[in-house]
């Protein structure tokens, strides 16, 4: 099995929203903002080569939205999904599975592309994986979260016939080497792939821990639907990860791809940061 970091580009989000109750005087040192209080964030996917399967975990914001929508998020950088795949000698048509941690637009927007007047799957030969609990949450969204669940990202997946659901059971096996963790604080039934790789355990953190800067317990995004649930999920996971020397893979950290953890007097903190390719 091989793992590859797939960079789909960068975007900007409000720093205050990303760090919640943490004051700007503190979070600014972690990710400096521009004059509009916007910080740059990665949209980093993971490609899992597991036997004959090429599994892509999340796929960024895509490019089918209009200029007004994309203008709110200031897409930037030279990386792209197609460019990252091409660097590995691959094409979107080679992907066999698209595992969507959740259906917020910055995680699943690349699932669908425009072909003329039609919205069609970007990965024509892939199965798209969600879970029924989250799918129902996303397709019948609450007023606070509905701006993150865009119909044009979600409905065409179902219409394509390429959608399948994973049972919402923590630790369920997806492949021989990949299991799924479920967390519910950021949004209901978000899936975190946990991968056994080179005799280590790597966890794709999605939005439970968007970056290294979110490891301290109070650093919970204002975007989270259930922040106290996130707090408990973080505390439990970080203890487990530190005790078992897990590798954390970050979707949104603008600098760091991975880190491990260690216990300190202030709680669990990141130990060493490194690139996935260095494992």
Secondary structure, DSSP 8 states (H G I E B T S, - for coil): -EEEEEEEEEEEEEHHHHHTTS-HHHHTTTS---TTSEEEEEEEEEEEEETTEEEEE---S-S-S-HHHHHTTT-BSS--HHHHHHHTT--GGG--EEE-S---HHHHGGGEEEETTEEEESSTT-EEEE-HHHHHHHHT--TTTGGGS-HHHHHHHHHHT-EEE----TTEESSSSEEEEEE-SSSTTEEEEEEEETTEEEEE-TTTS-SGGG-STT---TT-S-HHHHHHHHHHHHHHHHHHT-EEE-SS-SS-SEEEEEEETTEEEEEEEE-GGG-
